[in-house]
Amino acid sequence: LNEKKKGTINKNMTFIIQARLDCFNEEMLEIAEKANIIALIGIESLSQRIRDFDLNKGGKLAKMNKEEVIKKIKEVKKFIKTYLYFILATPETRKEDLIDNLKCINSLIQGWYEINIHITPFPETNYYDRY
């Protein structure tokens, strides 16, 4: 690459990826920003109880508390556009979970969101086994 193009990617192209929130580090975010990436990220719920019991979330994301998840979302959004997926209600959702999720989503108002009130019982989840 010549010096003029070094370190840049064609800004006329947009790349869309699906990623877990806990997979991003600063180096990756800097590269993603240069690559004009939009990330589709499944947050599902900010309620630890719902993520643990209902959604059977694993990995680092399962170990992050609500404040850490919100902080990480804000960090990612500084670099790239995001489309966040939330499952607002599950059969086990309590009123407190719903209110807390809505407040947190409202605090992250910039960007794109998809909010579902249903779930798909994927294999290896508690819902799949139960239903």
FITILUM-196492 format. One record per residue (C-alpha): residue in one letter; chain; y, x, z. Coordinates in steps of 0.1 Angstrom, whole numbers. Last residue first. Layout:
BEGIN
(site A, A, (Y, X, Z));
...
END
This chain:
BEGIN
(site Y, A, (-265, -407, 266));
(site R, A, (-271, -384, 296));
(site D, A, (-283, -352, 278));
(site Y, A, (-257, -355, 251));
(site Y, A, (-230, -363, 276));
(site N, A, (-238, -332, 298));
(site T, A, (-234, -310, 268));
(site E, A, (-261, -288, 251));
(site P, A, (-261, -309, 220));
(site F, A, (-227, -326, 211));
(site P, A, (-220, -360, 226));
(site T, A, (-188, -368, 206));
(site I, A, (-159, -378, 228));
(site H, A, (-134, -406, 228));
(site I, A, (-98, -410, 239));
(site N, A, (-86, -383, 216));
(site I, A, (-53, -365, 215));
(site E, A, (-44, -344, 186));
(site Y, A, (-14, -322, 190));
(site W, A, (11, -304, 169));
(site G, A, (39, -282, 181));
(site Q, A, (65, -284, 208));
(site I, A, (57, -309, 236));
(site L, A, (40, -283, 259));
(site S, A, (55, -299, 290));
(site N, A, (44, -333, 278));
(site I, A, (9, -321, 274));
(site C, A, (10, -310, 311));
(site K, A, (23, -344, 322));
(site L, A, (-3, -363, 301));
(site N, A, (-31, -342, 315));
(site D, A, (-20, -347, 351));
(site I, A, (-18, -385, 346));
(site L, A, (-52, -387, 330));
(site D, A, (-69, -365, 356));
(site E, A, (-53, -386, 384));
(site K, A, (-65, -418, 368));
(site R, A, (-100, -405, 368));
(site T, A, (-120, -393, 338));
(site E, A, (-158, -395, 340));
(site P, A, (-163, -417, 310));
(site T, A, (-140, -394, 290));
(site A, A, (-103, -397, 285));
(site L, A, (-75, -376, 270));
(site I, A, (-96, -353, 249));
(site F, A, (-71, -327, 238));
(site Y, A, (-69, -307, 206));
(site L, A, (-40, -283, 201));
(site Y, A, (-26, -275, 167));
(site T, A, (-8, -241, 170));
(site K, A, (18, -222, 151));
(site I, A, (18, -185, 159));
(site F, A, (35, -158, 180));
(site K, A, (53, -174, 208));
(site K, A, (28, -203, 207));
(site V, A, (0, -180, 218));
(site E, A, (19, -171, 250));
(site K, A, (27, -207, 257));
(site I, A, (-9, -217, 254));
(site K, A, (-19, -188, 276));
(site K, A, (5, -199, 304));
(site I, A, (-8, -235, 301));
(site V, A, (-44, -223, 304));
(site E, A, (-36, -200, 333));
(site E, A, (-18, -229, 351));
(site K, A, (-48, -252, 346));
(site N, A, (-73, -227, 359));
(site M, A, (-92, -203, 337));
(site K, A, (-129, -199, 344));
(site A, A, (-140, -224, 318));
(site L, A, (-118, -207, 292));
(site K, A, (-136, -174, 299));
(site G, A, (-169, -187, 286));
(site G, A, (-183, -221, 290));
(site K, A, (-171, -257, 287));
(site N, A, (-196, -283, 298));
(site L, A, (-174, -311, 285));
(site D, A, (-179, -337, 312));
(site F, A, (-187, -316, 343));
(site D, A, (-169, -284, 340));
(site R, A, (-140, -293, 317));
(site I, A, (-136, -327, 335));
(site R, A, (-134, -310, 369));
(site Q, A, (-111, -283, 357));
(site S, A, (-87, -309, 344));
(site L, A, (-66, -294, 316));
(site S, A, (-88, -312, 291));
(site E, A, (-101, -306, 256));
(site I, A, (-82, -274, 249));
(site G, A, (-96, -271, 214));
(site I, A, (-74, -248, 194));
(site L, A, (-66, -250, 157));
(site A, A, (-46, -219, 150));
(site I, A, (-20, -216, 122));
(site I, A, (-19, -181, 107));
(site N, A, (10, -165, 88));
(site A, A, (-9, -132, 85));
(site K, A, (20, -113, 103));
(site E, A, (17, -137, 132));
(site A, A, (-21, -134, 133));
(site I, A, (-17, -96, 135));
(site E, A, (7, -99, 164));
(site L, A, (-16, -124, 181));
(site M, A, (-46, -102, 178));
(site E, A, (-28, -73, 194));
(site E, A, (-15, -96, 222));
(site N, A, (-50, -110, 230));
(site F, A, (-65, -142, 218));
(site C, A, (-101, -152, 224));
(site D, A, (-94, -173, 256));
(site L, A, (-77, -201, 236));
(site R, A, (-108, -206, 215));
(site A, A, (-103, -205, 178));
(site Q, A, (-103, -225, 146));
(site I, A, (-84, -208, 119));
(site I, A, (-58, -219, 93));
(site F, A, (-43, -193, 70));
(site T, A, (-10, -199, 53));
(site M, A, (0, -181, 21));
(site N, A, (35, -177, 8));
(site K, A, (41, -152, 36));
(site N, A, (20, -126, 17));
(site I, A, (8, -102, 44));
(site T, A, (29, -74, 60));
(site G, A, (21, -41, 76));
(site K, A, (29, -19, 46));
(site K, A, (45, -38, 17));
(site K, A, (77, -17, 13));
(site E, A, (59, 15, 22));
(site N, A, (35, 12, -7));
(site L, A, (0, 0, 0));
END
